[in-house]
Amino acid sequence: MTGTDTAAGIARWDQRFADDGYLFGTDANAFLAAQAPRLRPGMTALAVADGEGRNGVWLAQQGLEVLSVDGSAVALAKARALAASRGVAIGIEQADLAHWHWPPERFDLVAAIFIQFAGPALRQAIFAGMQRALKPGGLLLLQGYRTGQLDYGTGGPPDGDKLYTEPMLRQAFAGLDILHLASHDSVIHEGSGHAGMSALIDLVACKPVAGR
């Protein structure tokens, strides 16, 4: 979960990312890594609010052409370093997603992993932008925390309006073909930022191709 909708919020993330090491680790998110069979070299991918780059770099290691976007310059400097250490290249863009121009139908894949910095209004705009950025036939891969995460306190926002439910995601992505939507409680180990039993929700969806 990275990025923010205000300058003050971005500054807070800069402070969190300023510590030595990687706040959410350097390995790809487990849900994302499990989607490897859906990927193929040469696909274009957008890693939304990618922070220190662990997911964007992993996608590049699978042979994808990746654009990693985040609001924190501190995080993106770490993303560049991580990519260099893994011997891959990724595109990097610093952007406040509250104002970013989502390029229409540019990406074969959009990865949105723990992007729960946004309140309801901004979340709606980001979800719409992600769908707009997908090519017809493109895949959306999303994992986030469910409302039950407040009981665990092992990561994620402290306010419930930034958490997900299955009905919320079904409504938000009603224009996509939902291939997989599942709620589960699982232990995750992603640096110090996400650690322990967690209330999760996973989504895999495909943008329809006209005429099919």
C-alpha positions, -999 to 999 in steps of 0.1 A, spaced: 0 0 0 17 32 -12 10 65 -27 -15 92 -15 -39 119 -27 -23 149 -10 12 165 -8 11 160 30 3 123 26 31 119 1 55 135 26 44 110 52 51 81 28 86 97 21 93 95 58 82 59 60 103 49 31 134 69 43 144 41 68 171 16 57 158 -15 40 125 -20 22 93 -14 42 73 -41 24 103 -63 15 118 -69 -19 99 -101 -29 68 -99 -50 34 -100 -34 24 -137 -31 -9 -133 -48 7 -115 -77 34 -141 -80 8 -168 -81 -6 -152 -113 26 -160 -132 9 -185 -155 -13 -157 -168 17 -136 -179 38 -138 -210 69 -119 -221 63 -87 -239 31 -77 -221 29 -41 -211 22 -37 -174 13 -8 -150 22 -12 -114 -1 12 -95 13 29 -64 42 6 -66 63 21 -38 97 6 -36 92 -14 -67 90 -50 -55 60 -59 -77 70 -39 -107 105 -53 -106 92 -89 -104 69 -82 -134 100 -70 -153 118 -102 -143 90 -122 -160 97 -103 -193 70 -77 -191 75 -40 -201 67 -22 -168 57 13 -158 59 17 -120 40 48 -107 41 62 -72 39 95 -54 70 91 -32 103 101 -47 121 83 -19 103 50 -27 110 53 -64 147 58 -58 146 24 -40 127 10 -69 154 20 -93 180 5 -70 161 -28 -67 156 -30 -105 194 -25 -110 202 -51 -85 180 -76 -103 193 -67 -137 161 -55 -152 148 -21 -164 115 -6 -155 98 27 -164 93 49 -134 70 79 -130 64 100 -99 28 110 -98 0 119 -74 -27 95 -86 -54 121 -76 -42 141 -107 -25 115 -129 -36 111 -165 -45 74 -170 -34 66 -206 -63 50 -224 -60 13 -235 -22 12 -231 -16 -18 -208 -21 -56 -211 -20 -58 -173 -26 -35 -144 -14 -46 -109 -29 -29 -79 -15 -44 -48 -25 -29 -14 -33 6 -29 -55 14 0 -44 50 7 -74 64 -10 -108 73 5 -140 64 -14 -141 93 -38 -105 90 -49 -107 52 -49 -136 54 -74 -115 76 -97 -85 53 -94 -106 22 -101 -121 39 -132 -86 50 -144 -72 15 -140 -100 1 -162 -95 29 -188 -58 21 -189 -64 -16 -198 -64 -27 -234 -94 -48 -244 -85 -83 -232 -62 -69 -206 -60 -82 -170 -65 -65 -137 -48 -81 -107 -58 -66 -74 -52 -76 -38 -62 -56 -7 -74 -58 28 -110 -65 38 -128 -47 65 -119 -76 89 -83 -63 88 -91 -38 115 -93 -67 140 -59 -80 130 -39 -47 129 -11 -63 109 -10 -37 82 -32 -15 61 -51 17 69 -66 23 103 -99 35 89 -125 12 75 -137 33 46 -104 25 28 -109 -13 30 -126 -36 5 -156 -60 4 -166 -84 -24 -198 -64 -32 -178 -32 -34 -153 -47 -59 -181 -64 -80 -198 -30 -83 -166 -11 -90 -155 -35 -117 -189 -44 -131 -176 -35 -166 -149 -62 -165 -153 -100 -166 -145 -112 -131 -124 -144 -134 -116 -148 -97 -128 -130 -66 -120 -145 -32 -119 -135 4 -96 -153 28 -76 -149 60 -40 -157 54 -6 -151 70 16 -128 49 52 -117 53 60 -85 34 87 -67 53 77 -49 85 48 -32 68 26 -63 62 33 -91 87 10 -116 102 -25 -130 98 -45 -107 75 -80 -103 61 -74 -103 24 -94 -102 -9 -81 -111 -43 -95 -101 -77 -86 -112 -112 -106 -95 -140 -104 -91 -177 -115 -61 -198 -140 -74 -225 -131 -73 -261 -158 -57 -283 -178 -81 -303 -169 -112 -282 
